[in-house]
Amino acid sequence: MRDRFEQQYSIGQRLIKDTPIKVKHKDKLEELIAALKALYCHPEYNQKLFEILERYLLEGKKKTGRPGMDLWCIFVLSQVRLCLNMSYDWIFNLANNHLSIRWLMGIETEYGFKRTEFSYQNIYDNVTLLSDEMVKEINSLVLEFAHGQVFKKKETAALRLKTDSFVVESNVHFPTDYTLLWDSARKSIDAVCVFLGKYNNLQGWRKIKSWKSELKGLMRELGKATASGGKGKEQREASAARSYINKATALYAKLEKQLPQLPIVDDQDLALVFSLEYFMQLLHKHIGLVERRIIKGETIPHEEKMFSIFETYTEWIKKGKSRPSVELGKKLTITTDQFDLIVDYQIMEYEQDRDIVIALADRLLTKYNIESWSFDKGYWGKGNKQLLQLEIPKVIMPKLGKRNKQEEAEETSRPFRRLKNKHSAIESNINELENRGLDRCPDRGYPHFKNYIGLGVCAYNLKKMGAKLLQEERGRLREQGLLKKAA
């Protein structure tokens, strides 16, 4: 059973609306707390926020059983994690010891009264419940609140948008076919080890630890041969590859023979067999790739390669930069407005920047009145620009390639150059997003990858909103003479 958070007035209870904000501090946590407090204390948006949380987290759930973590606490901890770019271990520490965060969650009491504390697993299990669809709705609500209540944007006021993309890396090691072969073999052996620990009567795996250590040693030998230079490198590399392939092939044959003999007593055993079959397929695939590349000298087509056997959504992305020359993850396109708020974000599925412009415009033109919109050259396409110009007065999309006289005149004009120069501001937004945790996603699985990005964008927008609120509060205090200007 999980209830909507409604703070109860009780002796010793500290109220959320009284959460202290350190106005003088230009700290990311203070800015986040200021924004979350403002959102919670606004009756209309408080209602809308909890309606979203209830629809996704409570719908279809029984109203019996032990009370779970409050919805408000779940949301606050998810935002603190991304705003501070911290692990769950740190969030566990802050949730139980940080006064301002506990006060904002509505669980802090005066000295001497019983304290509410969370376990690590409780925090992890609840924060990971947030889905991509729910986070997108919350992001839209946060944007609506920021535009209307914080930055005071008039409904008819037009937005000045900027769009760019960057790579959010997945949590993978640098992929080579022989290391992925080792990963597949290791996970296959680990699955068998689970069966051996559960059933003592399984035969034929007396030397299972030896299989693992020998394969790891052969993988390292191949890695050394590949990385080294000098005379006879090709022969050393081929010799190491043959030994490695022979051992891996023998393991695959043994697994194939023993698989029908594995006992399936419960659902856990069945799931483990499916997992073993999956890793065996990958083992067989990478045996073939190593043999074709090193022994036969073939060039492996890009579409046949894998870049992780765990995070299978990972893409090999080249953006034409010297450092890093290659990034492993997914491209993320963001669109910001004149308030530096992210009004739209999209994870790109094996797409180029130019491929998403029309769909992006369809989403945003139905929501906002747009005065200008700037892109970099990667988004250029003749059709893209022409279609945008039908609806938007100023479209800044530099041509990729040689320009004709008309295009040259347009792109060297003063209004075009002025908006093009302002476009670079989005790079600082991207840098701040990366500081919010969107440089590399530590969470496992594509659904959690998408949730992580959505929560990162939400934390970024809340922080921007909180910075504006604190700035206005400092201005009021200076007018009253209660705060001196910084020297």
Residue pairs with C-beta under 8 A, 6 or more apart in sequence:
1 61
1 62
1 63
1 64
1 65
1 66
1 67
1 68
2 57
2 58
2 61
2 67
2 68
2 69
2 70
2 71
3 67
3 70
3 71
4 50
4 53
4 54
4 58
4 70
4 71
5 50
5 70
5 71
5 72
5 73
5 106
7 13
7 15
7 16
7 106
9 15
11 113
12 109
12 110
12 112
12 113
13 109
13 110
13 113
14 103
14 106
14 108
14 109
14 110
15 106
16 37
16 40
16 41
16 103
16 104
16 105
16 106
17 37
17 40
17 41
18 103
19 33
19 37
19 100
19 103
19 104
20 100
20 103
21 30
21 33
21 34
21 37
21 470
21 473
22 30
23 470
23 473
23 474
23 477
23 483
24 474
24 483
26 467
26 470
28 83
28 84
28 463
29 80
29 83
29 84
29 100
29 101
30 100
30 466
30 470
31 462
31 463
31 464
31 466
31 467
31 469
31 470
32 79
32 80
32 83
32 459
32 462
32 463
32 466
33 100
33 101
33 104
33 466
34 466
34 469
34 470
35 462
35 463
35 465
35 466
35 469
36 76
36 79
36 104
36 462
36 466
37 104
38 145
38 149
38 150
38 465
38 466
38 469
39 45
39 46
39 49
39 142
39 145
39 462
40 46
40 49
40 72
40 104
42 145
42 149
45 141
45 144
45 145
45 149
48 141
49 75
49 138
49 141
50 71
50 72
52 134
52 137
52 138
52 141
53 71
53 74
53 75
53 134
53 138
54 71
55 134
56 130
56 131
56 133
56 134
57 71
57 74
57 129
57 134
58 71
68 126
69 118
69 122
69 123
69 126
70 105
70 106
72 105
72 106
73 105
73 106
73 107
73 118
73 126
74 126
74 127
74 129
74 130
75 130
75 138
76 101
76 104
76 105
77 91
77 95
77 105
77 123
77 126
77 127
78 127
78 130
78 455
79 455
79 458
79 459
79 462
80 86
80 91
80 94
80 101
81 88
81 91
81 127
81 437
81 455
82 436
82 437
82 452
82 455
82 456
82 458
82 459
83 436
83 459
83 462
83 463
84 90
85 435
85 436
85 437
86 94
87 442
88 120
88 123
88 124
88 127
89 120
91 123
91 127
92 118
92 119
92 120
92 123
94 101
95 101
95 102
95 105
95 118
95 123
96 102
96 117
96 118
99 108
102 108
107 115
107 116
109 115
109 116
128 443
128 448
128 451
130 451
130 455
131 447
131 451
132 447
132 450
132 451
132 454
135 451
135 454
135 455
135 458
136 454
138 458
139 454
139 457
139 458
139 461
142 458
142 461
142 462
142 465
143 341
143 343
143 461
145 465
146 339
146 341
146 461
146 464
146 465
146 468
147 153
147 339
147 341
150 465
150 468
150 469
151 339
151 341
151 465
151 468
153 339
156 369
157 369
158 368
158 369
158 370
158 371
159 337
159 338
159 343
159 368
159 369
159 370
159 371
160 337
160 338
160 370
160 371
160 372
160 373
160 419
160 422
161 335
161 336
161 337
161 343
161 364
161 370
161 372
161 373
161 374
162 335
162 336
162 337
162 373
162 374
162 375
162 422
162 423
162 425
162 426
163 333
163 334
163 335
163 336
163 360
163 373
163 374
163 375
163 379
163 426
164 333
164 334
164 375
164 376
164 423
164 426
164 427
164 430
165 331
165 332
165 333
165 334
165 348
165 353
165 378
166 331
166 332
166 334
166 430
166 433
166 434
167 317
167 319
167 327
167 329
167 330
167 331
167 332
168 329
168 330
168 331
168 332
168 347
168 438
168 439
168 440
168 441
168 449
168 453
169 327
169 328
169 329
169 439
169 440
169 441
170 308
170 311
170 313
170 314
170 328
170 329
170 330
170 440
170 441
170 449
171 311
171 440
171 441
171 442
171 443
171 444
172 307
172 308
172 310
172 311
172 314
172 328
173 179
173 308
174 328
175 305
175 306
175 307
175 308
175 328
176 223
176 226
177 286
177 289
177 290
177 293
177 300
177 305
178 219
178 222
178 223
178 226
178 241
178 244
178 286
178 290
179 219
179 223
180 282
180 286
180 306
180 308
180 309
181 219
181 244
181 248
181 283
181 286
181 287
181 289
181 290
182 215
182 216
182 219
183 282
183 309
183 310
184 279
184 280
184 282
184 283
184 285
184 286
184 309
185 212
185 215
185 248
185 251
185 283
186 212
186 215
186 216
187 275
187 279
187 309
188 251
188 255
188 276
188 279
188 280
188 283
189 208
189 211
189 212
189 251
191 272
191 275
191 276
191 279
192 205
192 208
192 255
192 258
192 276
193 208
194 272
195 202
195 262
195 263
195 269
195 272
196 202
196 205
196 208
198 269
199 263
202 261
202 262
202 263
204 254
204 258
205 258
211 251
214 247
215 244
215 247
215 248
215 251
218 240
218 243
218 244
218 247
219 244
221 240
221 243
221 244
222 237
222 240
222 241
222 244
224 240
225 233
225 236
225 237
225 239
225 240
225 241
226 237
228 236
237 294
238 294
238 295
241 290
241 291
241 294
241 295
242 295
244 290
245 287
245 290
245 291
245 295
248 283
248 287
249 287
251 283
252 280
252 283
252 284
252 287
255 276
255 280
255 283
256 280
259 273
259 276
259 277
259 280
262 269
262 273
262 276
263 269
264 270
264 273
279 309
282 306
282 309
285 306
286 306
289 300
289 304
289 305
292 298
292 300
293 299
293 300
302 316
305 316
306 312
307 314
307 315
307 316
307 328
308 314
308 328
310 444
311 444
311 445
311 446
311 449
312 446
313 330
313 446
313 449
314 328
314 329
314 330
315 328
315 329
315 330
315 331
315 350
316 326
316 328
317 326
317 327
317 328
317 329
317 331
318 325
318 326
318 327
319 327
329 440
329 441
330 347
330 348
330 349
330 449
331 347
331 348
331 351
331 353
332 345
332 346
332 347
332 348
332 438
332 453
333 345
333 346
333 348
333 353
333 356
333 360
334 342
334 344
334 345
334 426
334 429
334 430
334 433
334 457
335 342
335 343
335 344
335 345
335 360
335 364
336 342
336 343
336 425
336 426
336 429
337 343
339 464
339 468
340 425
340 429
340 464
341 461
341 464
341 465
342 429
342 433
342 457
342 460
342 461
343 364
343 367
343 368
344 360
344 363
344 364
345 453
345 454
345 457
346 356
346 360
347 450
347 453
348 355
348 356
352 378
353 375
353 376
353 378
353 379
354 378
354 379
354 380
354 381
354 384
357 375
357 379
357 381
357 384
357 388
358 383
358 384
358 387
361 387
361 388
361 391
364 370
365 391
365 392
370 391
370 392
371 392
371 393
371 394
372 392
372 393
372 394
372 395
372 396
372 419
373 388
373 392
373 394
373 395
373 396
374 396
374 397
374 419
374 420
374 422
374 423
375 396
375 397
375 398
375 423
376 398
376 423
377 398
377 399
377 400
378 400
379 397
380 397
380 398
380 399
380 400
384 397
385 395
385 397
388 395
388 397
389 395
394 415
394 419
396 416
396 419
396 420
396 423
398 411
398 420
399 407
399 411
403 411
410 416
411 417
411 420
429 460
432 460
433 456
433 457
433 460
436 456
436 459
436 460
436 463
437 452
437 456
437 459
438 452
438 453
438 456
438 457
441 448
441 449
441 452
441 453
442 452
443 449
443 451
443 452
474 483
477 483
478 484
478 485
